[in-house]
């Protein structure tokens, strides 16, 4: 129950694909509400990174799952 390594080299306008290889439902939810991707078991979801910055994110269903992604220009 943890996120894999965050992608590197993400730029504004890039699409990030989230993959759930677990048997449990997860989400990738930005603390600042910039994105909220629902990930059913075995599912995928995408988000277009529209804002420059560092984004802390977590799983709505498993609060201990946290990570961070950096978006540059």
SEVODO-985963 format. One record per atom (N, C-alpha, C): residue number from 1; chain; residue in one letter; atom name; x, y, z. Coordinates in steps of 0.05 Angstrom, whole numbers, plus 32768, in hexadecimal, padded with zeros to 4 digits. Layout:
% SEVODO-985963
{torvex NUM; vexmar A; lumvo A; loro CA; X X; Y Y; Z Z}
...
% end
This chain:
% SEVODO-985963
{torvex 1; vexmar A; lumvo X; loro N; X 8011; Y 7FE8; Z 8000}
{torvex 1; vexmar A; lumvo X; loro CA; X 8000; Y 8000; Z 8000}
{torvex 1; vexmar A; lumvo X; loro C; X 8012; Y 8019; Z 8000}
{torvex 2; vexmar A; lumvo X; loro N; X 801D; Y 801E; Z 7FE9}
{torvex 2; vexmar A; lumvo X; loro CA; X 802D; Y 8036; Z 7FE6}
{torvex 2; vexmar A; lumvo X; loro C; X 802E; Y 803D; Z 7FC8}
{torvex 3; vexmar A; lumvo X; loro N; X 8033; Y 8056; Z 7FC3}
{torvex 3; vexmar A; lumvo X; loro CA; X 8037; Y 805F; Z 7FA7}
{torvex 3; vexmar A; lumvo X; loro C; X 8052; Y 8057; Z 7F9E}
{torvex 4; vexmar A; lumvo X; loro N; X 8054; Y 8050; Z 7F84}
{torvex 4; vexmar A; lumvo X; loro CA; X 806E; Y 804B; Z 7F78}
{torvex 4; vexmar A; lumvo X; loro C; X 807D; Y 8066; Z 7F74}
{torvex 5; vexmar A; lumvo X; loro N; X 8094; Y 8065; Z 7F69}
{torvex 5; vexmar A; lumvo X; loro CA; X 80A3; Y 807E; Z 7F66}
{torvex 5; vexmar A; lumvo X; loro C; X 8094; Y 8092; Z 7F54}
{torvex 6; vexmar A; lumvo X; loro N; X 8094; Y 80AB; Z 7F5C}
{torvex 6; vexmar A; lumvo X; loro CA; X 8087; Y 80BF; Z 7F4B}
{torvex 6; vexmar A; lumvo X; loro C; X 8097; Y 80C3; Z 7F31}
{torvex 7; vexmar A; lumvo X; loro N; X 8089; Y 80C9; Z 7F1C}
{torvex 7; vexmar A; lumvo X; loro CA; X 8097; Y 80CD; Z 7F03}
{torvex 7; vexmar A; lumvo X; loro C; X 80A8; Y 80E6; Z 7F05}
{torvex 8; vexmar A; lumvo X; loro N; X 80BE; Y 80E7; Z 7EF6}
{torvex 8; vexmar A; lumvo X; loro CA; X 80D0; Y 80FE; Z 7EF5}
{torvex 8; vexmar A; lumvo X; loro C; X 80CD; Y 810C; Z 7EDA}
{torvex 9; vexmar A; lumvo X; loro N; X 80D5; Y 8124; Z 7ED9}
{torvex 9; vexmar A; lumvo X; loro CA; X 80D4; Y 8133; Z 7EC0}
{torvex 9; vexmar A; lumvo X; loro C; X 80B8; Y 813B; Z 7EB7}
{torvex 10; vexmar A; lumvo X; loro N; X 80A5; Y 813C; Z 7EC9}
{torvex 10; vexmar A; lumvo X; loro CA; X 808A; Y 8144; Z 7EC3}
{torvex 10; vexmar A; lumvo X; loro C; X 8089; Y 8162; Z 7EBE}
{torvex 11; vexmar A; lumvo X; loro N; X 807C; Y 816A; Z 7EA8}
{torvex 11; vexmar A; lumvo X; loro CA; X 807A; Y 8186; Z 7EA1}
{torvex 11; vexmar A; lumvo X; loro C; X 805D; Y 818E; Z 7EA0}
{torvex 12; vexmar A; lumvo X; loro N; X 8058; Y 81A8; Z 7EA3}
{torvex 12; vexmar A; lumvo X; loro CA; X 803C; Y 81B2; Z 7EA0}
{torvex 12; vexmar A; lumvo X; loro C; X 8032; Y 81A9; Z 7E85}
{torvex 13; vexmar A; lumvo X; loro N; X 801A; Y 819E; Z 7E85}
{torvex 13; vexmar A; lumvo X; loro CA; X 800D; Y 8194; Z 7E6D}
{torvex 13; vexmar A; lumvo X; loro C; X 8011; Y 8176; Z 7E68}
{torvex 14; vexmar A; lumvo X; loro N; X 8023; Y 8169; Z 7E77}
{torvex 14; vexmar A; lumvo X; loro CA; X 8027; Y 814D; Z 7E74}
{torvex 14; vexmar A; lumvo X; loro C; X 8010; Y 813D; Z 7E81}
{torvex 15; vexmar A; lumvo X; loro N; X 800B; Y 8126; Z 7E76}
{torvex 15; vexmar A; lumvo X; loro CA; X 7FF7; Y 8114; Z 7E81}
{torvex 15; vexmar A; lumvo X; loro C; X 8005; Y 80FF; Z 7E92}
{torvex 16; vexmar A; lumvo X; loro N; X 7FFC; Y 80FC; Z 7EAB}
{torvex 16; vexmar A; lumvo X; loro CA; X 8007; Y 80E7; Z 7EBC}
{torvex 16; vexmar A; lumvo X; loro C; X 7FF2; Y 80D1; Z 7EBE}
{torvex 17; vexmar A; lumvo X; loro N; X 7FFB; Y 80B8; Z 7EBA}
{torvex 17; vexmar A; lumvo X; loro CA; X 7FEA; Y 80A1; Z 7EBC}
{torvex 17; vexmar A; lumvo X; loro C; X 7FF0; Y 8093; Z 7ED6}
{torvex 18; vexmar A; lumvo X; loro N; X 7FDB; Y 808F; Z 7EE6}
{torvex 18; vexmar A; lumvo X; loro CA; X 7FDD; Y 8081; Z 7EFF}
{torvex 18; vexmar A; lumvo X; loro C; X 7FD3; Y 8065; Z 7EFB}
{torvex 19; vexmar A; lumvo X; loro N; X 7FE2; Y 8051; Z 7F05}
{torvex 19; vexmar A; lumvo X; loro CA; X 7FDB; Y 8035; Z 7F02}
{torvex 19; vexmar A; lumvo X; loro C; X 7FD8; Y 8028; Z 7F1E}
{torvex 20; vexmar A; lumvo X; loro N; X 7FC1; Y 801B; Z 7F22}
{torvex 20; vexmar A; lumvo X; loro CA; X 7FBD; Y 800D; Z 7F3B}
{torvex 20; vexmar A; lumvo X; loro C; X 7FC0; Y 7FEF; Z 7F37}
{torvex 21; vexmar A; lumvo X; loro N; X 7FD6; Y 7FE4; Z 7F41}
{torvex 21; vexmar A; lumvo X; loro CA; X 7FDC; Y 7FC8; Z 7F3E}
{torvex 21; vexmar A; lumvo X; loro C; X 7FD3; Y 7FB8; Z 7F57}
{torvex 22; vexmar A; lumvo X; loro N; X 7FC4; Y 7FC5; Z 7F67}
{torvex 22; vexmar A; lumvo X; loro CA; X 7FBB; Y 7FB9; Z 7F81}
{torvex 22; vexmar A; lumvo X; loro C; X 7F9F; Y 7FAE; Z 7F7E}
{torvex 23; vexmar A; lumvo X; loro N; X 7F97; Y 7F9E; Z 7F92}
{torvex 23; vexmar A; lumvo X; loro CA; X 7F7C; Y 7F93; Z 7F93}
{torvex 23; vexmar A; lumvo X; loro C; X 7F69; Y 7FA6; Z 7FA2}
{torvex 24; vexmar A; lumvo X; loro N; X 7F73; Y 7FBD; Z 7FAC}
{torvex 24; vexmar A; lumvo X; loro CA; X 7F63; Y 7FD0; Z 7FBA}
{torvex 24; vexmar A; lumvo X; loro C; X 7F60; Y 7FEA; Z 7FAA}
{torvex 25; vexmar A; lumvo X; loro N; X 7F4A; Y 7FF7; Z 7FAE}
{torvex 25; vexmar A; lumvo X; loro CA; X 7F45; Y 8011; Z 7FA1}
{torvex 25; vexmar A; lumvo X; loro C; X 7F58; Y 8026; Z 7FAE}
{torvex 26; vexmar A; lumvo X; loro N; X 7F62; Y 8038; Z 7F9D}
{torvex 26; vexmar A; lumvo X; loro CA; X 7F74; Y 804D; Z 7FA5}
{torvex 26; vexmar A; lumvo X; loro C; X 7F6C; Y 8067; Z 7F97}
{torvex 27; vexmar A; lumvo X; loro N; X 7F7A; Y 807C; Z 7F9E}
{torvex 27; vexmar A; lumvo X; loro CA; X 7F77; Y 8095; Z 7F90}
{torvex 27; vexmar A; lumvo X; loro C; X 7F92; Y 80A3; Z 7F90}
{torvex 28; vexmar A; lumvo X; loro N; X 7F96; Y 80B6; Z 7F7E}
{torvex 28; vexmar A; lumvo X; loro CA; X 7FAC; Y 80C8; Z 7F7E}
{torvex 28; vexmar A; lumvo X; loro C; X 7F9F; Y 80E4; Z 7F81}
{torvex 29; vexmar A; lumvo X; loro N; X 7FA0; Y 80EF; Z 7F99}
{torvex 29; vexmar A; lumvo X; loro CA; X 7F91; Y 8107; Z 7F9F}
{torvex 29; vexmar A; lumvo X; loro C; X 7FA4; Y 811D; Z 7FA9}
{torvex 30; vexmar A; lumvo X; loro N; X 7FA6; Y 8133; Z 7F9A}
{torvex 30; vexmar A; lumvo X; loro CA; X 7FB8; Y 8149; Z 7FA2}
{torvex 30; vexmar A; lumvo X; loro C; X 7FAD; Y 8157; Z 7FBA}
{torvex 31; vexmar A; lumvo X; loro N; X 7FBE; Y 815D; Z 7FCD}
{torvex 31; vexmar A; lumvo X; loro CA; X 7FB6; Y 816B; Z 7FE5}
{torvex 31; vexmar A; lumvo X; loro C; X 7FAA; Y 8187; Z 7FDF}
{torvex 32; vexmar A; lumvo X; loro N; X 7FB3; Y 8193; Z 7FC9}
{torvex 32; vexmar A; lumvo X; loro CA; X 7FA9; Y 81AD; Z 7FC1}
{torvex 32; vexmar A; lumvo X; loro C; X 7F91; Y 81AB; Z 7FAE}
{torvex 33; vexmar A; lumvo X; loro N; X 7F87; Y 8193; Z 7FA9}
{torvex 33; vexmar A; lumvo X; loro CA; X 7F70; Y 818E; Z 7F98}
{torvex 33; vexmar A; lumvo X; loro C; X 7F76; Y 8192; Z 7F7A}
{torvex 34; vexmar A; lumvo X; loro N; X 7F8F; Y 8192; Z 7F72}
{torvex 34; vexmar A; lumvo X; loro CA; X 7F96; Y 8196; Z 7F56}
{torvex 34; vexmar A; lumvo X; loro C; X 7F8E; Y 817D; Z 7F45}
{torvex 35; vexmar A; lumvo X; loro N; X 7F8E; Y 8166; Z 7F51}
{torvex 35; vexmar A; lumvo X; loro CA; X 7F84; Y 814E; Z 7F43}
{torvex 35; vexmar A; lumvo X; loro C; X 7F7A; Y 813A; Z 7F58}
{torvex 36; vexmar A; lumvo X; loro N; X 7F68; Y 8128; Z 7F4E}
{torvex 36; vexmar A; lumvo X; loro CA; X 7F5D; Y 8113; Z 7F5F}
{torvex 36; vexmar A; lumvo X; loro C; X 7F55; Y 80FC; Z 7F4C}
{torvex 37; vexmar A; lumvo X; loro N; X 7F66; Y 80E8; Z 7F4B}
{torvex 37; vexmar A; lumvo X; loro CA; X 7F63; Y 80D2; Z 7F39}
{torvex 37; vexmar A; lumvo X; loro C; X 7F5A; Y 80B9; Z 7F49}
{torvex 38; vexmar A; lumvo X; loro N; X 7F43; Y 80AF; Z 7F42}
{torvex 38; vexmar A; lumvo X; loro CA; X 7F38; Y 8097; Z 7F4E}
{torvex 38; vexmar A; lumvo X; loro C; X 7F44; Y 807E; Z 7F40}
{torvex 39; vexmar A; lumvo X; loro N; X 7F4E; Y 806B; Z 7F50}
{torvex 39; vexmar A; lumvo X; loro CA; X 7F5B; Y 8054; Z 7F44}
{torvex 39; vexmar A; lumvo X; loro C; X 7F4F; Y 803A; Z 7F50}
{torvex 40; vexmar A; lumvo X; loro N; X 7F3C; Y 802E; Z 7F41}
{torvex 40; vexmar A; lumvo X; loro CA; X 7F31; Y 8015; Z 7F4A}
{torvex 40; vexmar A; lumvo X; loro C; X 7F46; Y 7FFF; Z 7F48}
{torvex 41; vexmar A; lumvo X; loro N; X 7F42; Y 7FE8; Z 7F56}
{torvex 41; vexmar A; lumvo X; loro CA; X 7F55; Y 7FD2; Z 7F54}
{torvex 41; vexmar A; lumvo X; loro C; X 7F5C; Y 7FCB; Z 7F37}
{torvex 42; vexmar A; lumvo X; loro N; X 7F76; Y 7FCB; Z 7F31}
{torvex 42; vexmar A; lumvo X; loro CA; X 7F7E; Y 7FC4; Z 7F16}
{torvex 42; vexmar A; lumvo X; loro C; X 7F7A; Y 7FD9; Z 7F01}
{torvex 43; vexmar A; lumvo X; loro N; X 7F71; Y 7FF1; Z 7F0A}
{torvex 43; vexmar A; lumvo X; loro CA; X 7F6A; Y 8006; Z 7EF7}
{torvex 43; vexmar A; lumvo X; loro C; X 7F7F; Y 801A; Z 7EF3}
{torvex 44; vexmar A; lumvo X; loro N; X 7F7A; Y 802C; Z 7EE0}
{torvex 44; vexmar A; lumvo X; loro CA; X 7F8C; Y 8043; Z 7EDA}
{torvex 44; vexmar A; lumvo X; loro C; X 7F7B; Y 805C; Z 7ED9}
{torvex 45; vexmar A; lumvo X; loro N; X 7F89; Y 8073; Z 7EDC}
{torvex 45; vexmar A; lumvo X; loro CA; X 7F7D; Y 808D; Z 7ED9}
{torvex 45; vexmar A; lumvo X; loro C; X 7F92; Y 80A1; Z 7ED1}
{torvex 46; vexmar A; lumvo X; loro N; X 7F8A; Y 80B6; Z 7EC5}
{torvex 46; vexmar A; lumvo X; loro CA; X 7F9D; Y 80CA; Z 7EBC}
{torvex 46; vexmar A; lumvo X; loro C; X 7F95; Y 80E6; Z 7EC6}
{torvex 47; vexmar A; lumvo X; loro N; X 7FA9; Y 80F7; Z 7EC6}
{torvex 47; vexmar A; lumvo X; loro CA; X 7FA4; Y 8113; Z 7ECC}
{torvex 47; vexmar A; lumvo X; loro C; X 7FB8; Y 8123; Z 7EBC}
{torvex 48; vexmar A; lumvo X; loro N; X 7FB0; Y 813A; Z 7EB2}
{torvex 48; vexmar A; lumvo X; loro CA; X 7FC1; Y 814D; Z 7EA4}
{torvex 48; vexmar A; lumvo X; loro C; X 7FCB; Y 8161; Z 7EB9}
{torvex 49; vexmar A; lumvo X; loro N; X 7FE6; Y 8162; Z 7EBB}
{torvex 49; vexmar A; lumvo X; loro CA; X 7FF2; Y 8174; Z 7ECF}
{torvex 49; vexmar A; lumvo X; loro C; X 7FF1; Y 8191; Z 7EC4}
{torvex 50; vexmar A; lumvo X; loro N; X 7FE0; Y 81A1; Z 7ECF}
{torvex 50; vexmar A; lumvo X; loro CA; X 7FDA; Y 81BB; Z 7EC4}
{torvex 50; vexmar A; lumvo X; loro C; X 7FE8; Y 81D2; Z 7ED2}
{torvex 51; vexmar A; lumvo X; loro N; X 7FF5; Y 81CC; Z 7EE9}
{torvex 51; vexmar A; lumvo X; loro CA; X 8001; Y 81E1; Z 7EF9}
{torvex 51; vexmar A; lumvo X; loro C; X 801D; Y 81DA; Z 7F01}
{torvex 52; vexmar A; lumvo X; loro N; X 802E; Y 81EE; Z 7F00}
{torvex 52; vexmar A; lumvo X; loro CA; X 804A; Y 81EB; Z 7F08}
{torvex 52; vexmar A; lumvo X; loro C; X 804B; Y 81E8; Z 7F27}
{torvex 53; vexmar A; lumvo X; loro N; X 805D; Y 81D7; Z 7F31}
{torvex 53; vexmar A; lumvo X; loro CA; X 8061; Y 81D5; Z 7F4E}
{torvex 53; vexmar A; lumvo X; loro C; X 8066; Y 81B9; Z 7F58}
{torvex 54; vexmar A; lumvo X; loro N; X 8068; Y 81B7; Z 7F72}
{torvex 54; vexmar A; lumvo X; loro CA; X 806B; Y 819E; Z 7F7F}
{torvex 54; vexmar A; lumvo X; loro C; X 8051; Y 8197; Z 7F8C}
{torvex 55; vexmar A; lumvo X; loro N; X 8047; Y 817F; Z 7F87}
{torvex 55; vexmar A; lumvo X; loro CA; X 802C; Y 8177; Z 7F90}
{torvex 55; vexmar A; lumvo X; loro C; X 802F; Y 815F; Z 7FA2}
{torvex 56; vexmar A; lumvo X; loro N; X 8026; Y 8162; Z 7FBB}
{torvex 56; vexmar A; lumvo X; loro CA; X 8023; Y 814C; Z 7FCE}
{torvex 56; vexmar A; lumvo X; loro C; X 8009; Y 813E; Z 7FC7}
{torvex 57; vexmar A; lumvo X; loro N; X 8009; Y 8124; Z 7FC6}
{torvex 57; vexmar A; lumvo X; loro CA; X 7FF0; Y 8115; Z 7FC1}
{torvex 57; vexmar A; lumvo X; loro C; X 7FEE; Y 80FD; Z 7FD4}
{torvex 58; vexmar A; lumvo X; loro N; X 7FD6; Y 80F3; Z 7FD6}
{torvex 58; vexmar A; lumvo X; loro CA; X 7FD0; Y 80DD; Z 7FE9}
{torvex 58; vexmar A; lumvo X; loro C; X 7FBA; Y 80CC; Z 7FDD}
{torvex 59; vexmar A; lumvo X; loro N; X 7FB5; Y 80B5; Z 7FEA}
{torvex 59; vexmar A; lumvo X; loro CA; X 7F9E; Y 80A4; Z 7FE3}
{torvex 59; vexmar A; lumvo X; loro C; X 7F87; Y 80AA; Z 7FF6}
{torvex 60; vexmar A; lumvo X; loro N; X 7F70; Y 80B1; Z 7FEB}
{torvex 60; vexmar A; lumvo X; loro CA; X 7F58; Y 80B7; Z 7FFC}
{torvex 60; vexmar A; lumvo X; loro C; X 7F50; Y 809F; Z 800D}
{torvex 61; vexmar A; lumvo X; loro N; X 7F56; Y 8087; Z 8004}
{torvex 61; vexmar A; lumvo X; loro CA; X 7F4D; Y 806F; Z 8012}
{torvex 61; vexmar A; lumvo X; loro C; X 7F62; Y 8065; Z 8026}
{torvex 62; vexmar A; lumvo X; loro N; X 7F7B; Y 806D; Z 8023}
{torvex 62; vexmar A; lumvo X; loro CA; X 7F91; Y 8063; Z 8034}
{torvex 62; vexmar A; lumvo X; loro C; X 7FA3; Y 807B; Z 803A}
{torvex 63; vexmar A; lumvo X; loro N; X 7F9D; Y 8089; Z 804F}
{torvex 63; vexmar A; lumvo X; loro CA; X 7FAA; Y 80A3; Z 8056}
{torvex 63; vexmar A; lumvo X; loro C; X 7FC8; Y 80A1; Z 8059}
{torvex 64; vexmar A; lumvo X; loro N; X 7FD3; Y 808A; Z 805F}
{torvex 64; vexmar A; lumvo X; loro CA; X 7FF0; Y 8087; Z 8062}
{torvex 64; vexmar A; lumvo X; loro C; X 7FFE; Y 8087; Z 8047}
{torvex 65; vexmar A; lumvo X; loro N; X 7FEF; Y 8083; Z 8032}
{torvex 65; vexmar A; lumvo X; loro CA; X 7FFC; Y 8084; Z 8017}
{torvex 65; vexmar A; lumvo X; loro C; X 7FFF; Y 80A1; Z 800E}
{torvex 66; vexmar A; lumvo X; loro N; X 8018; Y 80AA; Z 800D}
{torvex 66; vexmar A; lumvo X; loro CA; X 801D; Y 80C5; Z 8005}
{torvex 66; vexmar A; lumvo X; loro C; X 8035; Y 80C5; Z 7FF2}
{torvex 67; vexmar A; lumvo X; loro N; X 8036; Y 80DA; Z 7FE2}
{torvex 67; vexmar A; lumvo X; loro CA; X 804D; Y 80DE; Z 7FD0}
{torvex 67; vexmar A; lumvo X; loro C; X 804D; Y 80FB; Z 7FC6}
{torvex 68; vexmar A; lumvo X; loro N; X 805F; Y 8100; Z 7FB4}
{torvex 68; vexmar A; lumvo X; loro CA; X 8063; Y 811C; Z 7FAA}
{torvex 68; vexmar A; lumvo X; loro C; X 806B; Y 811B; Z 7F8D}
{torvex 69; vexmar A; lumvo X; loro N; X 8061; Y 812D; Z 7F7D}
{torvex 69; vexmar A; lumvo X; loro CA; X 8069; Y 812F; Z 7F61}
{torvex 69; vexmar A; lumvo X; loro C; X 8071; Y 814C; Z 7F5B}
{torvex 70; vexmar A; lumvo X; loro N; X 8086; Y 814F; Z 7F4B}
{torvex 70; vexmar A; lumvo X; loro CA; X 8090; Y 8169; Z 7F43}
{torvex 70; vexmar A; lumvo X; loro C; X 8089; Y 816E; Z 7F26}
{torvex 71; vexmar A; lumvo X; loro N; X 807D; Y 8185; Z 7F21}
{torvex 71; vexmar A; lumvo X; loro CA; X 8075; Y 818D; Z 7F06}
{torvex 71; vexmar A; lumvo X; loro C; X 8084; Y 81A7; Z 7EFF}
{torvex 72; vexmar A; lumvo X; loro N; X 8094; Y 81A6; Z 7EE9}
{torvex 72; vexmar A; lumvo X; loro CA; X 80A4; Y 81BC; Z 7EE1}
{torvex 72; vexmar A; lumvo X; loro C; X 809A; Y 81C8; Z 7EC6}
{torvex 73; vexmar A; lumvo X; loro N; X 80A6; Y 81DD; Z 7EBD}
{torvex 73; vexmar A; lumvo X; loro CA; X 809F; Y 81E9; Z 7EA3}
{torvex 73; vexmar A; lumvo X; loro C; X 80AE; Y 81DC; Z 7E8C}
% end
